[in-house]
Amino acid sequence: MIWRPCLAVLLLTALAACAQRQALFVVLPNEGGGVGAITVDDGKTRTTLDKPLAAEEVRNGAGAAARVEPGEVNNIFAAAFSARPALPRHFRFFYELDSDRLTAESAARYCTLSDDVKRRSVYEVIIVGHSDTLGDEPYNQRLALRRAETVRDALVNDGFNPRAISIASRGSLDPLVPTPPHTAEPQNRRIEITVR
């Protein structure tokens, strides 16, 4: 009988202590293992966290060191992790000479683009066509736009929302490999795609 009231008091004390935490800051390593740094300032002290899993909590307006185990991170921040948008991703596809036909290697990689867009609940796809300097600029602009249209059309045919896909042409204005006019350069016959 004596233990029940003591247990209740300990439980209430533990709950009150948990309720007083106002914030928890934890430095998480990126996929490569590196970390950035954050500074926690409670108005009285400033603490810089710059090591993996370095943590600081604020209780009753005061900062204090905290300890977070690697296995706890997913539980503590589950809601925040699930709310994160997917990071933007960049793709580059190349084209055959004087054509809006993808090279065999780029055509084989199209599914990586499609799969990336499928994983996103909301997406925007920006496709910018480019050309080499072989033709004159009006021709290069039209060819680069046709190149962007080919991938847009493929995405639309795969069921993606056409209103979420924009295209543009830069012709030969932004070469990947600078060349003199009227030069065939395979690296410049491309489209640059950003998915976000």
C-alpha positions in Angstrom: 0.0 0.0 0.0 2.8 2.4 0.8 4.4 1.9 -2.6 1.3 3.0 -4.6 1.3 6.6 -3.4 5.1 6.8 -3.9 4.8 5.4 -7.4 2.1 7.9 -8.2 4.2 10.8 -6.9 7.2 9.5 -8.9 5.0 9.2 -12.0 3.5 12.7 -11.6 7.0 14.1 -11.0 8.3 12.4 -14.2 5.4 13.7 -16.2 5.8 17.2 -14.9 9.5 17.1 -15.8 8.7 16.0 -19.4 6.0 18.6 -19.8 8.5 21.4 -19.0 10.7 20.7 -22.0 10.1 23.5 -24.4 12.4 22.6 -27.2 14.9 19.9 -28.2 17.7 20.5 -30.7 19.7 17.6 -32.2 22.4 17.8 -34.9 21.7 14.9 -37.3 24.4 13.7 -39.7 23.7 13.8 -43.4 23.8 10.7 -45.6 27.6 11.1 -46.0 28.1 11.3 -42.2 29.0 15.0 -42.2 27.2 17.6 -40.0 26.6 21.3 -40.0 26.2 23.3 -36.8 23.5 25.2 -34.9 23.7 27.6 -32.0 21.1 27.4 -29.2 20.6 30.7 -27.4 18.3 30.7 -24.4 18.9 34.4 -23.7 21.6 33.7 -21.0 23.9 31.2 -22.6 24.8 30.2 -26.2 25.8 26.7 -27.0 27.1 25.6 -30.4 26.2 22.0 -31.4 28.5 20.7 -34.2 28.9 17.0 -33.6 26.6 14.1 -34.7 23.8 13.7 -32.2 24.9 16.7 -30.1 21.8 17.8 -28.3 20.5 20.7 -26.2 17.1 21.0 -24.6 15.3 24.1 -23.3 13.4 23.6 -20.0 11.7 26.5 -18.2 13.5 28.9 -20.5 17.0 27.6 -19.8 19.3 25.5 -22.0 20.8 22.3 -20.8 22.8 19.6 -22.5 20.8 16.6 -23.5 21.6 13.1 -24.6 19.9 11.4 -27.6 20.7 7.9 -28.6 20.9 7.0 -32.3 17.9 4.7 -32.0 15.7 7.4 -30.4 16.1 9.9 -33.3 13.5 8.3 -35.6 11.0 8.1 -32.7 11.5 11.6 -31.4 11.4 13.2 -34.9 9.0 10.8 -36.7 6.4 13.6 -37.4 9.0 16.0 -38.7 10.6 13.3 -40.9 7.3 12.4 -42.4 6.5 16.0 -43.2 9.8 16.7 -45.0 9.4 17.2 -48.8 11.6 15.3 -51.1 14.8 17.1 -52.0 15.0 18.5 -55.5 16.7 16.3 -58.0 18.5 17.1 -61.2 18.7 15.0 -64.4 20.6 15.5 -67.6 19.7 13.6 -70.8 21.6 13.8 -74.1 20.4 13.8 -77.7 21.6 12.5 -81.0 23.1 14.9 -83.6 20.6 17.3 -85.1 17.7 15.4 -83.6 15.1 15.3 -80.8 15.8 11.6 -80.2 17.5 10.7 -76.9 20.8 8.8 -77.1 20.4 5.1 -76.2 22.1 5.7 -72.8 19.8 8.6 -71.9 16.7 6.8 -73.1 17.6 3.9 -70.8 17.8 6.3 -67.9 14.3 7.8 -68.5 12.8 5.4 -65.9 14.9 7.0 -63.2 13.2 10.3 -63.9 9.8 8.8 -64.0 10.3 6.9 -60.8 11.5 10.0 -59.0 8.4 11.9 -60.0 6.2 9.0 -59.0 7.6 9.0 -55.4 6.4 12.6 -54.9 2.9 13.4 -53.8 3.3 16.9 -55.2 5.8 17.7 -57.9 7.0 20.3 -60.4 9.2 19.3 -63.3 11.2 22.0 -65.2 12.8 20.9 -68.5 15.2 23.1 -70.3 16.4 22.2 -73.8 19.9 23.0 -75.2 21.7 22.5 -78.4 25.3 22.7 -79.7 26.3 25.6 -82.0 26.1 23.7 -85.2 23.0 25.5 -86.6 22.1 29.2 -86.5 20.5 30.4 -83.3 16.8 30.4 -84.4 17.2 26.8 -85.5 19.0 25.9 -82.3 16.2 27.4 -80.2 13.5 25.4 -82.0 15.6 22.2 -81.8 16.2 22.6 -78.1 12.5 23.3 -77.5 11.6 20.1 -79.4 14.0 18.2 -77.2 12.3 19.5 -74.1 8.9 18.6 -75.6 9.9 15.0 -76.1 10.4 14.3 -72.4 7.4 16.4 -71.4 5.3 14.4 -73.8 6.7 11.1 -72.5 5.9 12.2 -68.9 2.4 13.2 -69.8 1.9 9.9 -71.7 3.0 8.1 -68.5 0.1 9.9 -66.6 1.9 12.9 -65.0 0.0 16.2 -64.7 0.9 18.4 -67.7 0.3 21.5 -65.7 3.1 20.5 -63.3 5.6 20.3 -66.2 7.2 23.4 -67.7 9.5 23.6 -70.7 11.9 26.2 -72.0 14.6 26.5 -74.7 18.1 28.0 -74.3 19.3 26.9 -77.7 23.1 27.2 -77.8 23.2 30.0 -75.3 24.3 28.0 -72.3 26.8 25.4 -73.5 28.0 22.7 -71.1 31.3 22.7 -73.1 32.1 26.1 -74.7 32.8 25.8 -78.4 33.2 28.2 -81.3 30.1 28.7 -83.6 29.1 25.9 -85.9 30.7 23.1 -83.8 29.1 19.8 -83.1 29.5 19.0 -79.4 27.6 15.9 -77.9 27.7 17.3 -74.4 25.8 20.4 -75.5 22.9 18.5 -77.1 21.0 18.0 -73.9 18.1 18.8 -71.7 18.5 19.8 -68.0 15.6 18.6 -65.8 14.8 19.7 -62.3 12.2 17.8 -60.3 11.0 19.3 -57.0 
